[in-house]
Every structure is written in structure tokens, then in C-alpha cells.
Amino acid sequence: MKQALFELFEQTGQLTLVEVLTRMGVASIVALVIYISYAFTHQGTIYSRKFNVTLLMLTVLTTTVMTVIGNNIALSLGMVGALSIIRFRTAVKDSRDTAYIFWTIIVGICCGVGDYAVAAAGSAIVFLLLLFLGRVRSDGRLLLIIRGNRSLEQKIEGVVFTLFDRQALLRVKNSTEQDVELIYELSRKAVDKATRQGKNINDTLYRLGGIEYVNLVAQNDEISA
């Protein structure tokens, strides 16, 4: 029993130079696919070339780690212990970035153990999904911020109710002795509909008199860089 356990922990999984280079090469090719996919789905201000290059590096590095570990259980446990001390503090700008990180790690693991078919098939399916769905954005919610004389509170609420047909959701109401600030959440469709009907939000509210400002702010879950 002791001899069997000793042999299990002593497995090294020696690879030839050709096999190692093959695994690195396949990982690099799939990493380029990930690179292209990320650039396609993150066009605009949220695209980070540095993060995209990091995805390339992460794929190859994961492949390297898996190649080194091989079938050596003792080495794998030591590697897990060494990597567990790493702490990442970088904020994820887009929820899709997390999926890309997992994608690179999974591809690296598959290539590191020589399972190229799984890496290629999984990456192809994910790439096609992102090709059609990767540019999906949030629903374009807007915040309507109105500040005016406190005596106009009911009139302001009535105007917003009339303009947007119950599609305005009151989120915040701040008030002082003289002023009141109302923050409504709107959908972009509701604003576009009011505009097509010739209803000007600013003009209608300012005609009440006593309005300090009217702001329409885009609310987005994505962080621009």
C-alpha cells in the first residue's frame, strides 16, 4: 500500500519537446480566436487592448502550468498552494470579462493535458455564440433628475406621469425646506415614444416655473474606460 502511494506521488509524466511545443502552439492558436472574439464583442469605449493581450498570456500560462503538473499529484497540490496566495484586486469592467477569463483557463487546461478536440470544439461553440450574442448591451435605462421648488412637487409628478404613461418609476426623492429633487428611472423606449409624439420633456417642465434643472442621464451597468 505504501509503495503504491509512493509511486502515485512520484509520477512525472515526462513529455518530449515536440509534445510540449505542440501544446503551446495549439493553445496560442485558440488564444488568438479568443483575442478576435473579445475585440469583436467589446468594440467601443469599453474595449481594453491590454486586457485582451492578458487573455492571450493567460491561456498560454495555464497550458504551461498544466504541462508541468502532468500526472504528478504532489506537484499539483504544491502548485495549488502556491497559486492560492495570489489575490486579484482589479475590478471587472464588464460581466462578460469573467466568462472570457474562464474561457482562457479552460482552454489552457485542455491544451495542457493534450485534449485538443475539447478545446477546439468548446471554443468554436463559444465563439459562434458570442458572434451572434456578444454585442448585446443593457436595456438602456435612463435617469430623469428634476430639481425645483418644493411647492411644485405634485405638478412635477403629474407632468412626468402624463409624459410617460406610468412608465416612469420614482427611485429617489430628496427634499429641503425650499427645494425638492426627484429621480425617475425610465426606459429608452418610453423617452423615444414621448419624443415621437412631440412631447419635449425640458420645455414641458420648465413651463411650470421654479424648475432649477432637468437632467437625463444614461444608466449603464458597464464601466467605460
Summary of the structure (lengths in Angstrom):
residues: 225
radius of gyration: 27.7
end to end distance: 58.0
largest distance: 90.0
contacts: 618
relative contact order: 0.13
helix: 58%
strand: 15%
